Amino acid sequence: MKKSKITDPFEKARLEKGYGEMNDQNDPVVMVLGHKDVRRCAHNWKTFQSGAEPGRIVIPSEVNIRDIRQIPFEVDPPLHGVYRAVVEPWFKRPLEAEYEAKLKKQINSLVDETLKKDTVEVIREFSLVLQSRALTLLFNVPNEESETWISWGTHVFRSEETALDADKANILYDYIDKQIENSIKNPGADFYSKLLASEVNGQKLTKEEIKGVLILTFAGGRDTVINAITNSIAYFAEHPESLERLRKEPELIHFAIEELVRYFSPLTQMGRVATEETQVCGHAVKADSRISLCWASANRDASVFDNANEVVIDRKINPHVAFGFGTHNCLGATHARQILKVLVHTLIDKVQSIAILDYKENIEDLGEFKRKVGYDKINVKFNAK
């Protein structure tokens, strides 16, 4: 089996009953598995809400380490749309030519550094660095700030010792408090100052609302972007023919990025909380109990995707849900897509091949399912053109 392969552990349950079950910290979850059912439930925010207790829709639940609501992630319509209108233009900035040029400079520099090394541990020495440096562009702060973020590791709420690390979370919260205070005293053109100057329904955002947006921005696109970058590197290492095809047919890069994101599904699932007693795939769901929208399973649904368990680099019709679906589709999707686009272009320009030297897979324990989401570590050698 190829090292970059990610199997579909949900297939049998998806075909036989349409759902799975797991227990998350004594708060059970009914996992919705089919593409059509996932999209239907994601669209039905009145029955399956995001605006429950802060931290509860995340799996594993963060209720024990977080009482601040992530905005607009944990807010339902109509207020969700009001908050989103405030921040969405900022998150579309990666499409601007100046922003893309800065991102190209960052990624070119990192790839150049990597090509000089005999070996690189992709997660900590490449993907985490790339993600953190790129985030300085999104925040519009000096590149040097990325060194602090790199020191936090691949996840702001998790450590090697525990899946939910309250002490580590407090490092993020204290950091955000300090940045907000700095921007109150010295407003500028950064994201903190943008939020401090913003209004919702005629009122300035409170410090707690601002902190909710910032926690989401720091946490929401961190390990997922790192997984997407790392898995893409592993894929191109084992499929040099795909990298070569994209060199010859760069017009396929857009399709390739969407396909890699579909196949890898860097975020396995996201929860919702039922507002009333209902059913999912014929399975009873009690009010105030949790379901999950299993993006990873929906993205392998063979009734929607031909050759669903293969990377089809030129897949033209690709209604994947790797960035979510409906009201709460991923706010950072534009940023993530630009990172991957620039990365692929840079690999095409500078890298002839990539060799995987050794690796350790990252396997999620999801009750009756075990899913490879990426790697705990993977050492590779980049070979220059």
Secondary structure by P-SEA (a helix, b strand, c coil): cccccccccaaaaaacccbbbbbcccccccccccaaaaaaaaaccccccccccccccccccccccccccccccccccaaaaaaaaaccccccccccaaaaaaaaaaaaaaaaaaaaccccccccccaaaaaaaaaaaaacccccaaaaaaaacccccccccccccaaaaaaaaaaaaaaaaaaaacccccaaaaaaacccccccccaaaaaaaaaaaacccaaaaaaaaaaaaaaaaacaaaaaaaaacccaaaaaaaaaaaaaccccbbbbbbccccccccccccccbbbbccaaaaaacccccccccccccccccccccccccccccccaaaaaaaaaaaaaaaaaacccccccccbbbbbbbcccccccccccbbbbbbbcc
